[in-house]
């Protein structure tokens, strides 16, 4: 799944760069206004664009925070360094 997400992110970033290059060559103000309006009006709430399992994972993390079920950054670093000390 992580590999798929990485590929999706890479594809999105590549598409953005391509669009920036195309838009940079446009000299028609009406077209630029139309592109701007399209982007502004098409923004959706990111929450609705993620899967139900991703929403559940976020909710679970927020509930952990509220209940104090946390590990300090130092604790996590120590645990990782102990677990992967041979690397």
C-alpha positions as CSV (number, residue, x, y, z in Angstrom):
1,X,0.0,0.0,0.0
2,X,2.8,2.4,0.9
3,X,4.4,1.8,-2.5
4,X,1.1,2.6,-4.2
5,X,0.7,5.8,-2.2
6,X,4.3,6.8,-3.1
7,X,3.6,6.1,-6.8
8,X,0.4,8.2,-6.6
9,X,2.2,11.1,-5.0
10,X,5.0,10.9,-7.6
11,X,2.4,10.9,-10.4
12,X,0.6,13.9,-8.8
13,X,3.9,15.8,-8.5
14,X,4.9,15.1,-12.0
15,X,1.4,16.2,-13.3
16,X,1.7,19.4,-11.3
17,X,5.1,20.2,-12.9
18,X,3.7,19.5,-16.3
19,X,0.7,21.8,-15.7
20,X,3.0,24.6,-14.4
21,X,5.0,24.4,-17.5
22,X,1.9,24.6,-19.7
23,X,0.4,27.4,-17.7
24,X,3.6,29.4,-17.8
25,X,3.3,29.5,-21.6
26,X,-0.3,30.9,-21.6
27,X,-0.6,34.6,-22.4
28,X,-4.4,34.8,-22.4
29,X,-5.8,36.5,-19.3
30,X,-9.2,35.0,-19.7
31,X,-7.8,31.5,-19.9
32,X,-5.7,32.1,-16.9
33,X,-8.7,33.4,-15.0
34,X,-10.7,30.3,-16.0
35,X,-7.9,28.0,-14.8
36,X,-7.7,29.9,-11.5
37,X,-11.4,29.7,-11.0
38,X,-11.4,26.0,-11.8
39,X,-8.8,25.3,-9.2
40,X,-10.4,27.5,-6.5
41,X,-13.9,26.1,-7.1
42,X,-12.8,22.4,-7.3
43,X,-11.0,22.3,-4.0
44,X,-12.6,19.6,-1.8
45,X,-12.2,18.8,1.8
46,X,-9.2,16.4,2.0
47,X,-11.1,14.3,4.5
48,X,-13.6,13.2,1.9
49,X,-10.8,12.2,-0.5
50,X,-9.2,9.6,1.8
51,X,-10.3,6.1,2.4
52,X,-12.5,5.0,5.3
53,X,-9.6,3.0,6.8
54,X,-7.4,6.2,6.6
55,X,-10.1,8.2,8.4
56,X,-10.4,5.5,11.0
57,X,-6.6,5.4,11.6
58,X,-6.6,9.2,12.0
59,X,-9.6,9.0,14.4
60,X,-7.8,6.3,16.4
61,X,-4.7,8.5,16.6
62,X,-6.7,11.5,17.8
63,X,-8.4,9.3,20.4
64,X,-5.0,8.1,21.6
65,X,-3.8,11.7,22.0
66,X,-7.0,12.6,24.0
67,X,-6.5,9.6,26.3
68,X,-2.8,10.3,26.8
69,X,-1.8,7.1,25.1
70,X,1.5,8.6,23.8
71,X,5.2,7.9,23.5
72,X,7.7,10.7,23.6
73,X,9.9,11.3,20.6
74,X,13.0,10.4,22.7
75,X,11.4,7.1,23.7
76,X,10.7,6.2,20.0
77,X,14.2,7.2,19.0
78,X,15.7,5.0,21.7
79,X,13.4,2.1,20.8
80,X,14.4,2.4,17.1
81,X,18.1,2.6,17.8
82,X,17.9,-0.5,20.0
83,X,15.9,-2.4,17.6
84,X,18.1,-1.5,14.6
85,X,21.5,-1.2,16.2
86,X,23.1,-3.6,13.8
87,X,22.2,-1.5,10.7
